Amino acid sequence: MSFLAAALDRVKPSATIAVTDKARALKAAGRDVIGLGSGEPDFDTPANIKLAAIRAIEAGKTKYTAVDGIPELKEAIIAKFQRENGIVYKPNQVIVGTGGKQVLYNALMATINPGDEVIIPAPYWVSYPEMVALAGGEPVPVVCTAAAGFKLQAEALERAITPKTKWVILCSPSNPTGAAYTKAELKALTDVLVKHPHVFVMTDDMYEHLVYDDFQFTTVAQVEPKLYDRTLTVNGVSKAYCMTGWRIGYAGGPAQLIKAMSTIQSQSTSNPCSIAQWASVEALNGPQDFIAANNKVFKERRDLVVSMLNQANGIECPRPEGAFYVYPSCAGTIGKTAPSGKVIGNDEAFVTELLESEGVAVVQGSAFGLGPAFRISYATKTSDLEDACKRIQRFCGNLR
């Protein structure tokens, strides 16, 4: 009998973390490696946010807080939801967690029974199906092709819903594709969901502010008020506020669900870091102008990467609406032979040979539920992106 829990047999390690760790190890061994696997802005946390944390430390705000977040942060979150999304929540409808991942995990652990199904558009963030499986549920991936803009279509959603469906998870803008749903596209999905009162919606809005080309962000509870009582709206400060390491995520939703999530959290981590909470109050309430400045740089990087990748033999790269990822197809390279003599049989072989040959670390699309493709994070300095894309062009040009 194994000492480890049988539930671990249902869960795979994070492919994005694995790629990042491998790139880090190669760098430590002296290899010239450009890591494009991690979804982390290269910009520093804004100075006013860091100063708020310092002041919190100096004021002795270093004790346990309420499990679900300090009142000041809850009020800042409530104000943010009303100001930016037109959604009204009360304090008992808001929870703060140790990153958006914990918030999502808590929600699934608090609601999933064995056999419950969760619809997940693919490509998906690698953690969604694993968290569902760990909670004892059944992930139901629905493939969303490049031709459909990597977005879930209403007809496909209708076909995927069964009496066992508990949740639908939507991420817009998307990790890993950067695809973002317009208001009309969301309305088509919410029209389907309104007809199925047993289905709840989990919206991962972590990349809300990272949109380009005048794209207008909307979220489910904003588009369809009839789904307000069935929607958990998840967000956080990690991406737009350059606070990945601070580990603060939050959500608004039905009070009964939030209370259940808080119960789960009370028996796992208890409260998020007190200092990070006070920094997040400043992030949400303070100046927001740096976001537009950062987005200008992200847009320039997106356009550079899309242009250069589309010049590589066998690569086709769509132009995403948001986030800081591109999701190019490498179908044109499958079956070709790398300089090492190995045949590129799938996207995992492609990214492995690319790393070994050119020192560029990306993540295979099969890890996100749709290949042959790969994900590049362009949240790194422009000179490295240009160098990496030249290496990809060279690698693809050397395939025979």
Secondary structure as UniProt FT lines:
FT   HELIX           6..10
FT   HELIX           15..28
FT   TURN            29..30
FT   STRAND          34..35
FT   HELIX           47..58
FT   TURN            59..60
FT   TURN            67..68
FT   HELIX           71..80
FT   HELIX           81..85
FT   HELIX           91..93
FT   STRAND          94..97
FT   HELIX           100..111
FT   TURN            114..115
FT   STRAND          117..122
FT   HELIX           127..134
FT   TURN            135..136
FT   STRAND          138..143
FT   HELIX           146..148
FT   TURN            149..150
FT   HELIX           154..160
FT   TURN            163..164
FT   STRAND          165..171
FT   TURN            175..177
FT   HELIX           183..194
FT   TURN            197..198
FT   STRAND          200..204
FT   TURN            206..209
FT   TURN            213..214
FT   HELIX           220..223
FT   HELIX           225..230
FT   STRAND          231..236
FT   TURN            238..242
FT   HELIX           244..246
FT   STRAND          249..252
FT   HELIX           255..266
FT   TURN            267..269
FT   HELIX           274..285
FT   HELIX           289..309
FT   TURN            310..311
FT   TURN            313..314
FT   TURN            323..324
FT   STRAND          325..326
FT   HELIX           331..333
FT   TURN            334..335
FT   TURN            339..340
FT   HELIX           347..358
FT   STRAND          360..361
FT   STRAND          363..364
FT   HELIX           365..368
FT   STRAND          373..377
FT   HELIX           382..397
//
